[in-house]
C-alpha cells in the first residue's frame, strides 16, 4: 500500500529547500535501515558458513575415530582366532 501523498504549496525558494532537505533526510534514514538489514544478513550468512565448516570438521574427526575403532576390532578378532 502506498501512503496518500500530501500536496505542498511552494511560495518561496526556502520552501523548496526545506522540502528537498526533508526528502533527503527520509531517504537517508531508509537507506541506513536497508544497510543495517544487509549487515545482519551478511553476519547470518557468515555464521552459517562457519557452522557448516565446523560440522564438516567434526564429521571427519568422527569418521577417523570410526576407522580407528574398526581397525582395532579387526586386530582383536584376528588375535582371538589364533
N, C-alpha and C positions, 0 to 999 in steps of 0.2 A: 504494500500500500504506500502511496505517496502522500506526503503531507500537503495540505492546502497551502498554496503559495500566497503570501501577502503582497499586495501591490504597494510599492513605496513611491511616494511622490518626491521628486528631486527638485529642489528650489535653488540650490547653490552647489558650487564645487565641493564645499565642505561636506554636504550630504553624500555626494558620490564617493568622496574619500572615506567617510565613515562606513558606508555600505561595503566598499572594497575591503577595508580593514576587518570588518566583521566576517565577511565571507572567507578571507584568508585564515582568520583565526579558527573558524569552524573547520575548514579544510585541514589545517594543521592538527587539530585535535583528532579528527577522523583518521588521518594518516598515521598518527602516533599509536592509536588503538590497533590499526592494522599491523604496524610494525611490531608491536608488543605481541600480538597473536602469532605472528610469524616466528618470533623468537621462541615462544613457548612450543610451537610445533617443531622447530629445529631441535630444541632440547629433548623433546619427547622422542624424536627420530634417533638422536644420538644415543639416548638411553636404551632404546630398543635394539639398536645395532650392538651396543656394548653387551647387553644381556644375551644376545644371540651368540656373540663370540665367546662369552663366559660359559654358556651351556655347551657349546661345541667343545671347548677345552675340557670341561667336566666329563662329557661323554667319552672323549678319547682316553681320559685317565681311567674311567671305568672299564672301557674295552681292554686296556692294557692290563688292569687287575684281573679281569676275567681270563685273559690269555695266560697270565702267570699262574693262576689257580688251576687252569686246565692242564698246563704242563706239569704242575706238582701232582695232580691227580693221576695223570698218565704214569709218572715215575713211581708213585705209590702202588698203582695197580700192577706195574711190571715187577716191582720188588716183591709183592705178595705172591705173584705167580711163580717165582723162582724157588 
